[in-house]
């Protein structure tokens, strides 16, 4: 099994920046799709950013131009800038292994416990 652990969440003022990290341990694979999701109370889970084995990244429209996803060896990052109240949510990293590219219907097998991001004045 693979374990994912997020860190870097916290409270920030509107317009601020935050960098989330996710470390993966256990069984991993160079063939993968990794992603950041978020979920706010009373709202549906939203896929924020996705990155595949080759580093090709895609983003939700709501975060394009503000968030950047990147990866290292068994690690995933989300650089968040120009944060606003709508970004307040629990953020989760997720991974699917054995696939070379992310797809719209990719199902993620492994999930972290989440890290809270709160944007308020």
Buried (B, 14 or more C-beta within 10 A) or exposed (E): EBBBEBEBBEEBEEEBEBBBBBBBEEEBEEEBBBBBBBBBEEEEEBBBBBBBBEEEBBBBEEBEEBBBBBBEEBEBBBBBBEBEEEBBBBBBBBBBBEBEEBEEEBEBEBBBEBBEBBBEE
